[in-house]
Amino acid sequence: MKLKQELEKYKNIIDKELDKILPNYNTPQKKIFEAMRYSIFAGGKRLRPILVLKTCELVGGKYSDAINFALSIEMIHTYSLIHDDLPAMDNDDYRRGKLTNHKVFGEGIAVLAGDGLLNLAFETMINDIINDIDKSERKIKALKVIAESAGVFGMIGGQVVDIISEGRNIDENTLLYIHEKKTSALIEASILSGAIIGGASSDELERLSTYARAIGIGYQIRDDILDRIGDSEKLGKRVGSDEENNKVTYLSFYEIEDAIRETERLCKSAIMALDSFDKEKVKFFEELANYLVYREN
């Protein structure tokens, strides 16, 4: 399987559907749609929504059954990036090589653009459930997984601990908690929600959860590595911001070589968790795990 071609194929599907769900409304509040679209179409990889669709297919479902949940995951992810970039949070000027939302639209509109994407995500999932009664039970379970991963016991919880830990000497367990909740939780929700909609068994969900945690933590450690040794042009943002902001990262506890070895270990663990799935269908997930370990952006 050619991973990049497969990612591009599904990215195009998601982009077309996002364009439909977020049109250029000519209404009194049209500025909010402009701001929401600005960040949604700022060049993201669409990793999380692709995972929703691919895991749904992996367990025997159709990606069309999960498309609205995939779009919602991307809206939730983008809302979190808009808010993360705000001066009150990470105070970043660039995201994916473009000015951050608040630098273009101002802080007030940026906050509301994030809020708008979060609300629209849940509206989209609820409408999908209403319009698909036959799969409503599965989709309600998927909705619960996503809501928990995005909330105070998931992504928001991780962000809170990240904020209150700035400038403090936190231990490795606290850092792992931040990574698990702030980054890994939504990746895990993407994988599990797609699988639930596709009709996965409890054993399949357990194996996919192991895979998701491994690539989620590995993804964040790779982010920490790239912030130290990455290329600003490839990343689309400046490197070294973690150190400048006195943020504790994986590299606060380990050398670069150790961090690279840990991402490789997590990659192997992720792939092993999938050994009971269809060998052909699972190739995408194996190649993806390897890509995340060695990515440059």
C-alpha positions, 0 to 999 in steps of 0.5 A: 500500500502507498500510504501517501496516496491513501492519505491523500485520497481520504483527505480529498473526501474529507475536504469536499465534505467539510466544504459542504458543511461549512459554506460561505454564508452571506449572513450577518454573522458571516465573519464567524464562518470566514474565521472557521473556514480559515482554520479548517482549510489551513492545510491540516493532514486530516489524520484524525478523521481519516482514522475514523473512516479507516477503522470503520472500514477495518471492522467491516463497516462503510466509510459513508456511515462514519463520515459525519463523525469524521468531519466532527472530529476534525472540527473539534481538533481545529477548535482546539488548535485555534484556542491553543494558539491564543495569547492566553495559551501557547501564544503562537503566531503561525500554524501550518505556515499561516498566521494563526486565527487570532492574528488574522481575525482578532482574539474575540473572533478567534475564541468564537470561531473555536466555539463555533466549530465545537458546537457545529461538531456536536450538531453534526453528530446529533443530526446524523444520529437522528437521520440514521435510526438503524445505527443510532445505538452505535452512533450514540456510543461513538458520540459518548467516546468523542465527548469524553475525549474532548472534555474535562476528563480528556483534551481540556483536562490535559490542556488545564494541567499543561497550563498550570504546569508551565514554569514548574518542575513536573514529574514524568507521570504528570507529563505523560498525563498531559500527553495522554489527555491533550493529544492521545485522547482525540486520536484514540476517540477517532479510532474507537468511534469509527470502529464502534460505528463499523460494528467492532467487537469488544476484543477488536475495540481493546486491540484498537485502543492499545494501538491508538494509545501507542501512536497517540503518545508516539505522535506527541513525543515526535512533536517534542523531538521536532520542536527541538531538531525540526525544520521550521519551513517543513513544520509551518511554525517556529521550532524551539518554542517549548524551550523558550516558554519553559515547557516541560516536554519528553526531552526534559527527561530523556536525550533525543536518542532515547526519545527516538527509541521510545517512539520506535518501541511504541510503533512496534507495540501499536503494530503488534496490537493489530495482529488479529485483523485482516492482513490486507486491511491492516497494512494502512495502520502499520504504515501509518504507525511507521510514518508517525515515528519518522515524520518531519512535519 
